[in-house]
Amino acid sequence: MNVRPNKDLIEVFGYAPDDLSPQCRSLWKLSACPFINKKCTKANHDGSVIYGTCSVTSAYGDCIICPNRLYERNYATLRTIAQEVFDASLDFFMFEQFIPLRDKLKCCVVALGQNSGREVKIGTNLSMDWVLAKIENGELNEYVGVEVQSIDITGNYRDAWHSYKNLTNQTLNIPSSGHGMNWANVHKRLIPQIIRKGIIYSRSQFVKSGLYFVVPDIVYNKFEGIIGKDIPILEKSGKDVLTIHTYELSQVTKHGEQRSLILKRNLRFSLEEFSQRFISGPNLPSGSQLDAAVMRVLGVT
C-alpha cells in the first residue's frame, strides 16, 4: 500500500491497521482485544461488526479512543497506582486470581472492576471503574479509587475500517476516516464525573489517597483548557486529593509489534481546587460574551 490518509485509524485490535502480520490478523479474525484478553467491546449499534479500533488521528496527535487500550501489559496502569499508593512489594491480584488464595494470603492488593469480579456500584446509576483494595489478614484495610477514560468520537470510520479489513499487498489507497473527536464530553461528562466520584471517595473511612484518574495526555490537555494550567500541585496524597496519570503512545513500531504506553504526567491536586476551577475557571466565558451571543442569534443590538 502506498498512501494512507491524514485522517486515519492508528490502531485496530492493538496493531497498525495496515499490519498484515499473522499475530495481528489473527486478532481481526477473532475480534479479540489483546489488552484485556477478551472479545473487543467496540461494536456497531446492532453488534454485528466488532471494530476493534483503539486509537485514531486527531488535530493534536494520535489519540486513544478506547479505555481498554490503557490496560496493556496485564493492567500495568493499575499496578503502577497500587505501587504508588500501597507498599510496592505487595502482590497484586485480579479478583479471579484472589478468590482461590484468599484464605492463604496475609496482605495483598485486589482490583475490583468490570474485568475483575465486577464494578462497585452505588445507588441506581453510579459505577466506579476500579477499586484497588488492600486486604490484610482477611480484612479490608484501605482502598483507592481509579477512573479510566479515553475520549468518544463523532461521525464514523466505516469505509476506512472495511478497507483495512480487506487490505492486501496490492491495495493502493485507503479512504479518509470520517471520525471526529467529541471534545465537548470533557466538560459535559468527564470532569463532572471525576468531581462527583472524587467527593464520594473523600468521604470513605477506608480511603487515604483519594481518587486516581488515568487518561490520555491529549485528552487531559482539554481539561487544562477548562481548569487552567496553573492549578497548584500537591506533593502528598490525601483522601480529598485527585491524582492524574496521563499516558501517550510510543513512537510507531514495525509491523508485528505494538506501540507501548508511556506515562507522561503524574499530577496531584486538591479536589476542592479542581472543582472550583471547573465552576469558575480562567477560561469560563464572561457574561458580556453571553449577551453578545444572544443578540447575535436574535439579530438585534
QUIVEN-V441396 format. One record per residue. RES is the residue in one letter. PHI is phi in degrees with one decimal (* if undefined). PSI is psi in whole degrees, 0 to 359 (* if undefined). D_LAST is the distance of its C-alpha to the last C-alpha in whole Angstrom. Layout:
# QUIVEN-V441396
res->RES phi->PHI psi->PSI d_last->D_LAST
res->RES phi->PHI psi->PSI d_last->D_LAST
This chain:
# QUIVEN-V441396
res->M phi->* psi->135 d_last->57
res->N phi->-98.6 psi->325 d_last->55
res->V phi->-128.6 psi->128 d_last->51
res->R phi->-113.1 psi->144 d_last->49
res->P phi->-72.4 psi->162 d_last->45
res->N phi->-69.5 psi->323 d_last->43
res->K phi->-96.3 psi->109 d_last->41
res->D phi->-146.2 psi->165 d_last->44
res->L phi->-84.4 psi->140 d_last->46
res->I phi->-103.7 psi->317 d_last->48
res->E phi->-136.2 psi->133 d_last->50
res->V phi->-129.1 psi->125 d_last->51
res->F phi->51.9 psi->37 d_last->54
res->G phi->88.4 psi->354 d_last->54
res->Y phi->-127.1 psi->165 d_last->55
res->A phi->-55.4 psi->140 d_last->53
res->P phi->-64.9 psi->338 d_last->53
res->D phi->-97.5 psi->15 d_last->55
res->D phi->-79.7 psi->118 d_last->58
res->L phi->-103.5 psi->14 d_last->61
res->S phi->-66.4 psi->152 d_last->63
res->P phi->-58.1 psi->320 d_last->65
res->Q phi->-65.8 psi->330 d_last->64
res->C phi->-76.7 psi->308 d_last->60
res->R phi->-70.0 psi->339 d_last->61
res->S phi->-66.1 psi->327 d_last->63
res->L phi->-72.1 psi->325 d_last->60
res->W phi->-59.3 psi->315 d_last->58
res->K phi->-66.2 psi->324 d_last->61
res->L phi->-89.3 psi->350 d_last->61
res->S phi->53.6 psi->42 d_last->57
res->A phi->-105.4 psi->142 d_last->58
res->C phi->-92.8 psi->122 d_last->56
res->P phi->-76.3 psi->352 d_last->58
res->F phi->-94.5 psi->334 d_last->56
res->I phi->-116.3 psi->359 d_last->57
res->N phi->55.4 psi->40 d_last->60
res->K phi->-141.9 psi->177 d_last->59
res->K phi->-63.1 psi->139 d_last->57
res->C phi->-62.1 psi->146 d_last->54
res->T phi->-100.0 psi->356 d_last->51
res->K phi->-90.0 psi->95 d_last->48
res->A phi->-120.9 psi->166 d_last->49
res->N phi->-73.5 psi->180 d_last->47
res->H phi->-61.2 psi->328 d_last->45
res->D phi->-102.9 psi->6 d_last->49
res->G phi->76.4 psi->8 d_last->51
res->S phi->-79.4 psi->339 d_last->53
res->V phi->-128.3 psi->127 d_last->52
res->I phi->-98.8 psi->115 d_last->52
res->Y phi->-84.0 psi->325 d_last->50
res->G phi->65.9 psi->21 d_last->51
res->T phi->-82.8 psi->120 d_last->48
res->C phi->-94.2 psi->321 d_last->48
res->S phi->-152.1 psi->156 d_last->46
res->V phi->-140.4 psi->170 d_last->43
res->T phi->-73.5 psi->153 d_last->42
res->S phi->-143.2 psi->173 d_last->38
res->A phi->-65.1 psi->346 d_last->36
res->Y phi->-112.1 psi->5 d_last->37
res->G phi->125.2 psi->182 d_last->41
res->D phi->-70.7 psi->125 d_last->43
res->C phi->-123.8 psi->133 d_last->42
res->I phi->-72.8 psi->132 d_last->44
res->I phi->-117.3 psi->2 d_last->43
res->C phi->-126.4 psi->123 d_last->46
res->P phi->-57.0 psi->328 d_last->47
res->N phi->-63.7 psi->338 d_last->50
res->R phi->-63.3 psi->337 d_last->50
res->L phi->-84.6 psi->8 d_last->50
res->Y phi->-109.8 psi->23 d_last->54
res->E phi->-61.6 psi->163 d_last->56
res->R phi->52.9 psi->51 d_last->59
res->N phi->58.0 psi->52 d_last->60
res->Y phi->62.4 psi->46 d_last->57
res->A phi->-61.7 psi->328 d_last->57
res->T phi->-63.1 psi->322 d_last->54
res->L phi->-72.5 psi->321 d_last->55
res->R phi->-64.1 psi->323 d_last->58
res->T phi->-60.6 psi->317 d_last->56
res->I phi->-66.5 psi->317 d_last->55
res->A phi->-59.2 psi->319 d_last->58
res->Q phi->-68.8 psi->328 d_last->60
res->E phi->-74.8 psi->324 d_last->57
res->V phi->-86.5 psi->316 d_last->57
res->F phi->-107.8 psi->187 d_last->60
res->D phi->-62.7 psi->123 d_last->64
res->A phi->-63.9 psi->343 d_last->64
res->S phi->-85.3 psi->352 d_last->67
res->L phi->-69.7 psi->142 d_last->66
res->D phi->-68.9 psi->144 d_last->67
res->F phi->-114.3 psi->127 d_last->64
res->F phi->-128.0 psi->141 d_last->64
res->M phi->-75.7 psi->161 d_last->62
res->F phi->-58.3 psi->318 d_last->63
res->E phi->-66.4 psi->331 d_last->65
res->Q phi->-74.6 psi->327 d_last->67
res->F phi->-72.5 psi->320 d_last->67
res->I phi->-53.6 psi->308 d_last->69
res->P phi->-68.0 psi->344 d_last->72
res->L phi->-104.9 psi->1 d_last->72
res->R phi->-53.8 psi->318 d_last->71
res->D phi->-79.7 psi->351 d_last->74
res->K phi->-103.6 psi->343 d_last->75
res->L phi->-88.3 psi->135 d_last->72
res->K phi->-85.1 psi->315 d_last->72
res->C phi->-153.6 psi->131 d_last->69
res->C phi->-162.0 psi->176 d_last->66
res->V phi->-115.6 psi->133 d_last->63
res->V phi->-120.6 psi->132 d_last->62
res->A phi->-94.8 psi->128 d_last->58
res->L phi->-113.3 psi->124 d_last->57
res->G phi->-171.5 psi->187 d_last->54
res->Q phi->-58.5 psi->324 d_last->54
res->N phi->-102.8 psi->16 d_last->56
res->S phi->-150.3 psi->94 d_last->59
res->G phi->76.4 psi->255 d_last->60
res->R phi->-162.3 psi->163 d_last->56
res->E phi->-66.8 psi->147 d_last->53
res->V phi->-80.9 psi->122 d_last->53
res->K phi->-115.1 psi->143 d_last->51
res->I phi->-124.9 psi->131 d_last->49
res->G phi->66.2 psi->214 d_last->48
res->T phi->-98.5 psi->340 d_last->47
res->N phi->-146.0 psi->21 d_last->45
res->L phi->-120.1 psi->115 d_last->45
res->S phi->-116.4 psi->136 d_last->47
res->M phi->-91.7 psi->129 d_last->48
res->D phi->-56.4 psi->303 d_last->49
res->W phi->-140.7 psi->141 d_last->52
res->V phi->-122.9 psi->122 d_last->54
res->L phi->-101.2 psi->111 d_last->56
res->A phi->-107.8 psi->132 d_last->59
res->K phi->-90.7 psi->118 d_last->62
res->I phi->-105.6 psi->128 d_last->65
res->E phi->-131.1 psi->121 d_last->68
res->N phi->52.7 psi->43 d_last->71
res->G phi->77.8 psi->7 d_last->70
res->E phi->-125.4 psi->151 d_last->67
res->L phi->-70.9 psi->122 d_last->63
res->N phi->-100.5 psi->319 d_last->63
res->E phi->-166.2 psi->157 d_last->59
res->Y phi->-150.5 psi->163 d_last->57
res->V phi->-134.0 psi->145 d_last->53
res->G phi->-92.5 psi->147 d_last->50
res->V phi->-135.5 psi->125 d_last->49
res->E phi->-109.1 psi->135 d_last->46
res->V phi->-122.1 psi->122 d_last->46
res->Q phi->-136.5 psi->150 d_last->43
res->S phi->-116.3 psi->237 d_last->42
res->I phi->-151.9 psi->142 d_last->39
res->D phi->-80.9 psi->160 d_last->38
res->I phi->-115.1 psi->163 d_last->37
res->T phi->-113.2 psi->169 d_last->35
res->G phi->67.4 psi->203 d_last->36
res->N phi->-151.5 psi->160 d_last->40
res->Y phi->-119.8 psi->29 d_last->43
res->R phi->-57.0 psi->312 d_last->45
res->D phi->-64.9 psi->317 d_last->46
res->A phi->-64.0 psi->317 d_last->47
res->W phi->-61.9 psi->313 d_last->49
res->H phi->-64.7 psi->327 d_last->51
res->S phi->-65.4 psi->319 d_last->52
res->Y phi->-69.2 psi->324 d_last->53
res->K phi->-62.1 psi->322 d_last->55
res->N phi->-98.3 psi->20 d_last->57
res->L phi->-63.5 psi->141 d_last->57
res->T phi->-133.4 psi->173 d_last->60
res->N phi->-67.2 psi->347 d_last->61
res->Q phi->-95.1 psi->355 d_last->61
res->T phi->-65.0 psi->132 d_last->57
res->L phi->-100.8 psi->321 d_last->55
res->N phi->-137.7 psi->149 d_last->51
res->I phi->-118.5 psi->131 d_last->49
res->P phi->-64.7 psi->151 d_last->46
res->S phi->-63.6 psi->141 d_last->43
res->S phi->-70.3 psi->147 d_last->42
res->G phi->-98.7 psi->17 d_last->39
res->H phi->-79.6 psi->155 d_last->38
res->G phi->-129.4 psi->171 d_last->35
res->M phi->-106.9 psi->129 d_last->34
res->N phi->-85.5 psi->67 d_last->33
res->W phi->-64.1 psi->337 d_last->31
res->A phi->-60.8 psi->334 d_last->29
res->N phi->-65.8 psi->341 d_last->32
res->V phi->-60.3 psi->312 d_last->33
res->H phi->-91.5 psi->339 d_last->30
res->K phi->-79.1 psi->322 d_last->30
res->R phi->-127.2 psi->311 d_last->34
res->L phi->-66.8 psi->307 d_last->36
res->I phi->-63.9 psi->312 d_last->35
res->P phi->-57.2 psi->323 d_last->35
res->Q phi->-66.4 psi->317 d_last->38
res->I phi->-62.5 psi->316 d_last->40
res->I phi->-63.0 psi->313 d_last->39
res->R phi->-60.5 psi->312 d_last->40
res->K phi->-69.6 psi->324 d_last->43
res->G phi->-60.2 psi->321 d_last->44
res->I phi->-64.0 psi->318 d_last->43
res->I phi->-62.7 psi->313 d_last->46
res->Y phi->-60.9 psi->323 d_last->48
res->S phi->-65.2 psi->343 d_last->48
res->R phi->-94.2 psi->358 d_last->49
res->S phi->-82.3 psi->141 d_last->53
res->Q phi->-74.2 psi->345 d_last->56
res->F phi->-99.0 psi->352 d_last->57
res->V phi->-96.8 psi->124 d_last->54
res->K phi->-115.6 psi->344 d_last->54
res->S phi->-121.3 psi->19 d_last->52
res->G phi->64.1 psi->220 d_last->49
res->L phi->-118.6 psi->136 d_last->47
res->Y phi->-103.4 psi->145 d_last->48
res->F phi->-127.5 psi->119 d_last->45
res->V phi->-104.0 psi->126 d_last->46
res->V phi->-156.0 psi->148 d_last->43
res->P phi->-60.6 psi->142 d_last->43
res->D phi->-60.5 psi->324 d_last->42
res->I phi->-60.6 psi->320 d_last->39
res->V phi->-69.8 psi->320 d_last->38
res->Y phi->-65.3 psi->331 d_last->38
res->N phi->-56.8 psi->326 d_last->36
res->K phi->-70.9 psi->327 d_last->33
res->F phi->-58.8 psi->315 d_last->34
res->E phi->-64.3 psi->332 d_last->34
res->G phi->-67.1 psi->343 d_last->30
res->I phi->-103.0 psi->313 d_last->29
res->I phi->-93.0 psi->350 d_last->32
res->G phi->90.3 psi->166 d_last->32
res->K phi->-102.8 psi->357 d_last->36
res->D phi->-104.3 psi->18 d_last->37
res->I phi->-64.8 psi->132 d_last->38
res->P phi->-59.5 psi->135 d_last->41
res->I phi->-91.7 psi->134 d_last->44
res->L phi->-98.6 psi->151 d_last->47
res->E phi->-92.8 psi->329 d_last->51
res->K phi->-114.3 psi->149 d_last->52
res->S phi->-80.9 psi->167 d_last->51
res->G phi->-169.0 psi->169 d_last->51
res->K phi->-67.2 psi->337 d_last->50
res->D phi->-106.2 psi->33 d_last->47
res->V phi->-117.9 psi->141 d_last->46
res->L phi->-107.1 psi->123 d_last->44
res->T phi->-110.6 psi->132 d_last->46
res->I phi->-118.7 psi->125 d_last->45
res->H phi->-108.9 psi->116 d_last->47
res->T phi->-103.7 psi->146 d_last->45
res->Y phi->-129.2 psi->153 d_last->47
res->E phi->-135.9 psi->162 d_last->47
res->L phi->-80.7 psi->145 d_last->49
res->S phi->-69.7 psi->178 d_last->52
res->Q phi->-63.7 psi->160 d_last->52
res->V phi->-59.0 psi->136 d_last->53
res->T phi->-107.9 psi->172 d_last->57
res->K phi->-75.6 psi->161 d_last->59
res->H phi->-59.9 psi->144 d_last->60
res->G phi->92.4 psi->354 d_last->62
res->E phi->-124.0 psi->152 d_last->60
res->Q phi->-100.5 psi->147 d_last->57
res->R phi->-72.1 psi->151 d_last->54
res->S phi->-106.2 psi->166 d_last->55
res->L phi->-90.1 psi->141 d_last->52
res->I phi->-120.5 psi->126 d_last->52
res->L phi->-69.9 psi->115 d_last->51
res->K phi->-91.9 psi->311 d_last->48
res->R phi->-139.1 psi->146 d_last->47
res->N phi->-127.7 psi->100 d_last->48
res->L phi->-115.8 psi->148 d_last->45
res->R phi->-137.4 psi->123 d_last->46
res->F phi->-126.6 psi->159 d_last->43
res->S phi->-69.1 psi->130 d_last->43
res->L phi->-61.4 psi->323 d_last->41
res->E phi->-63.6 psi->316 d_last->39
res->E phi->-63.8 psi->316 d_last->38
res->F phi->-59.9 psi->316 d_last->37
res->S phi->-64.3 psi->316 d_last->35
res->Q phi->-65.8 psi->324 d_last->33
res->R phi->-65.0 psi->326 d_last->32
res->F phi->-68.0 psi->319 d_last->31
res->I phi->-71.2 psi->318 d_last->29
res->S phi->-137.6 psi->45 d_last->27
res->G phi->-67.7 psi->169 d_last->28
res->P phi->-64.2 psi->337 d_last->27
res->N phi->-102.4 psi->12 d_last->25
res->L phi->-69.7 psi->126 d_last->23
res->P phi->-58.6 psi->149 d_last->19
res->S phi->-82.0 psi->167 d_last->18
res->G phi->-63.5 psi->325 d_last->15
res->S phi->-67.4 psi->327 d_last->13
res->Q phi->-65.7 psi->321 d_last->13
res->L phi->-64.1 psi->316 d_last->13
res->D phi->-57.8 psi->313 d_last->10
res->A phi->-63.9 psi->323 d_last->8
res->A phi->-67.0 psi->319 d_last->11
res->V phi->-62.2 psi->314 d_last->10
res->M phi->-66.2 psi->327 d_last->6
res->R phi->-65.1 psi->318 d_last->8
res->V phi->-66.4 psi->320 d_last->10
res->L phi->-74.8 psi->339 d_last->9
res->G phi->75.7 psi->28 d_last->7
res->V phi->-125.1 psi->172 d_last->4
res->T phi->-125.7 psi->* d_last->0
